[in-house]
Amino acid sequence: MSEESISAGLGTLREDSMVEVNYDELIPNNVDLSTDLRLKRALESWQPKFLDWWKVAGPADTREFEVYLRTAVGVDPKGWAKFDYLKMPEYRWGILLAPKEEGRMIPCGKHKGEPVWQEVPGEYRAMLRRLVVVQGDTEPASVEQQRYLSKTAPSLYDMRNLFQVNVEEGRHLWAMVYLLVKYFGRDGREEAEALLQRRSADADRPRILGAFNEETPDWLSFFMFTFFTDRDGKMQLESLAQSGFDPLSRSCRFMLTEEAHHMFVGETGIARVIQRTCDAMNEAGITNARDIEAVRNLGVIDLPTLQKKVNFHGSVSRDLFGSEVSTNAANAFNAGLKGRFGETKIDDDHQLEGAVYPVTRLVDGCFIDEDVPALSAINARLLDDYIKDCQGGIKRWNKVFEKAGIDFQITQPHKAFSRMIGEFADIFVTTDGEIISEQEWNQRKTEWLCTDEDNVYIQSLMNPCMKKGEYAGWIASPRIGINNQPGDFEYVKIG
């Protein structure tokens, strides 16, 4: 599938509003940074600290690699990216906002229909700052999680995609830092510093959200991360793109355009893993997709293990949505700071007065959908939208099995499976939704989640393949190259 089809509907930018990026500045931008000298000095002071962070926490031992990367030259859909070789430390990170929509009104909450804010409303200052900080914290975290993956890249094509994701996550950090420094004074500057001080999985200074403290030890995990966890990013950015605080909305609208590539990497990466396994099974005459030993003897990823990875990454990413019933989410919506997914397309009053929403809960040992005030169920609705969005990609994966004649289907686990946050945090549930005891969970969890043996096997496949046009034996080549490049294109020049 194409990157363009994945990006469809991601808060598209107006095609008639080309806004050029000024690359004459030290910090490329389309916000006329040169006229705000105080802000410019503050960001120029933060920039070397960001570069120091990149050196110690970004892709390891890659400073001299020349990478075929895209860089924004404008925020118009037809002209926002230019491809060329460059070294990642020389990537021009900067500040890019989608064009301002004249006459834009706050789309939801008690301020619905009022003009959007160009400055931070005083009564919502703390709440808005927290939203920006949490979003900003996820961006460098994922770079840190993926720091060593280039050493085991299955191809130069995949290595290039990893690096594209990394530099864009760095630019998304810049987007949030711009908002903090410009609109939140000393508090914002301190928060911007803290974004560079926390580290993924650090015992003393961990990242704010749990999924961003998990390891990404192998490329199968990376593809799962970019499919499931970056899709959470899409949902959160879509919600923030509805914000009545217009600079945040404009920042997120452009970030969504870049986020599409990250999900493209994940979805097509897993599809290529499936394709290679199916091809190897058919070549060897193996018809039992659950014969793990036989499939592993072919040097590919067996399908039950692939399902286990789906179970893990799906459930961890669901926890990012927080508690299904949430006062904080209700307050953010009511204030007009954060909307719902596809807010302007929802047919209701956008204020949720007297409205209800069904939330799945455990009642008397059974799962039921219980109507709760819709304002309190903002997170529950966003999670449901997320699960539906994931299913589209999973259906496309399953078509690969169907076409190959392999009797196997990837499924999403039950909503309550392996959850640490929200309605299901204290219960034990199988992937099919059967409620079990903690003792039975501990005895059976290896049916649904990877064992140490599974992880050792995955790691055994992670041997680098760094010759142009070649791919590791556990993954198929892509159907089409980045920017329509030929199959033997040298996406990364290692030297």
Secondary structure, DSSP 8 states (H G I E B T S, - for coil): --HHHHHTTS----TT---B-B-SSSS-BSS-GGG-HHHHHHHHHHHHHHHHHHHHHSSTT-TT-EEEEEE-SBSSTTTS-EEEEEEGGG----B------TT-B--SSTTTTSB-BSS--GGGHHHHHHHHHHHHHHHHHHHHHTTTGGGG-S-HHHHHHHHHHHHHHHHHHHHHHHHHHHHSHHHHHHHHHHHHH--TT-SSS--SSGGGGS---SHHHHHHIIIIIHHHHHHHHHHHTT-SBHHHHHHHHHHHHHHHHHHHHHHHHHHHHHHHHHHHHHHHT---TT-HHHHHTTTS--HHHHHHHHHHHHHHHHGGG--SS-HHHHHHHHHTSS--TTGGGS-S-SS-TT-EEEEEEEETTEEEEEEEETTTTHHHHHHHHHHHHHHHHHHHHHHHHHHHT---------TTTT--SSTTTT-EE-TT--EE-HHHHHHHGGGTS--HHHHHHHHHH-----STT---TTS---SS-GGG--TT--SEE--
